[in-house]
C-alpha cells in the first residue's frame, strides 16, 4: 500500500524529481504494533538530509500525524515503512525549481523473511568489487541515489552470503551494502568513519550511544580490510534486522563474542522499553 501527499495511490507524476534525478531522501523504519522504532532518530536524519539538499522538510508533528493516519489503514502488526521526501515536480534540467512543493511518499512492505540463524549463529559476508565514491557533501544521509549499492548487491546471488562489505577507493572499509559495520579487538569497539562516504545509520548511532552510556571504549576510524579481518568479533547492523553477528568474511572465521551478545541483548531491551 502506498500514499502520496496524504492520498492512497501508487501513481506519481513523471515530472517528479525523484523519478527524473533521484532528487530526495528516504528512511526505512521498522514498525511493530504500530510503534515506529527509533522514530526520533529517523526523523532527525530525514530532516538533516532535506536541509543538505535544500528541500523543505515537513515538520515532525505533521509527518508523524500523517504517518499514523496512514497506518490506521494497515492491518499488519509487523512491517516495514518507507518514507520518501522528494523535491517535487520540476521541468527538465538539474537546476532545482525555486518554488517546488516537496512530495511525501509512504509505502508499506512485508517484513523480510530473515533466517533466525542469522542472529543466533552469525552470517557469512563477502567483499564487493564495487567501490564507494567519496562525496563528503552527501555522506551520512540517505539520499535516493543508490546505484553503487545496487551494482554491489548484484555481485552475489548465493543464499549462503547474507551481506557484503563495500570499500572506498583508498581500500578503507566503509559499510555493507545495507548495513554499518562494527568490530571488537581487545574489548575496544571499532567502526569505520563515514565523514567522506557511507551512511550514518540510525542503529549505528544508537549503538554508539549505548557504548558511551556503558562507558565502553570505542573508536571511529579508517579501517583497512586486513585490520578488520584481525578483529576478535565483528557484527553488522541496520534498522530492520538490528544486529547480526558475523561468523565469516571470505575465508576468515570469527566467534560470536561476549561483547556482541551483550549489545544484541541491550538493543532488544531498548526496543521493548
Secondary structure, 3 states (H helix, E strand, C coil): CEEECCEECCCCCCCEHHHHHCCEEEEEEEEECCEECCHHHHHHHHHHHHHHHCCCCCCHHHHHHHHHHHHCCCCCCEEEEEEEEECCECCCCCCCCCCCCCEEEEEEEECCCCCCHHHHCCEEEEECCCCECCCCCCCECCECCCHHHHHHHCCCCCCCEEEEEEEECCCEEEEECCCEEEEEECCEEEEECCCCCCECCHHHHHHHHHHHHCCCCEEEECCEHHHHCCCCEEEEEECCCEEEEEEEECCEECCCCHHHHHHHHHHHHHHHC
